[in-house]
Amino acid sequence: MPIKLTLITSIMPFACIFGIFLSPCLAKVGKRKAFMILDIGSIIGTLLCITGNEYMLFVGRFIQGMFNGLSGTIFPIYNKQISPQ
């Protein structure tokens, strides 16, 4: 059990790396569409995590990590665009 627990715990930061590399593709679609994609992806990841199956928990944490990495790069770009000089 501890090995599965450590894998489930450590998959989220690992998936953030994939999200960071996918962020330039998401930044091209526009701010509004990018935020909607981020919200929908995070909701899907959360729904997969609450199913109770350990494999779905693994996949859900991976999806959540990927979208956390995406949002960690998209939100600062948006804040830079709307903040006054």
Secondary structure, DSSP 8 states (H G I E B T S, - for coil): -HHHHHHHHHHHHHHHHHHHHHHHHHHTT-HHHHHHHHHHHHHHHHHHHTT--HHHHHHHHHHHHHHHHHHHHHHHHHHHHHS--
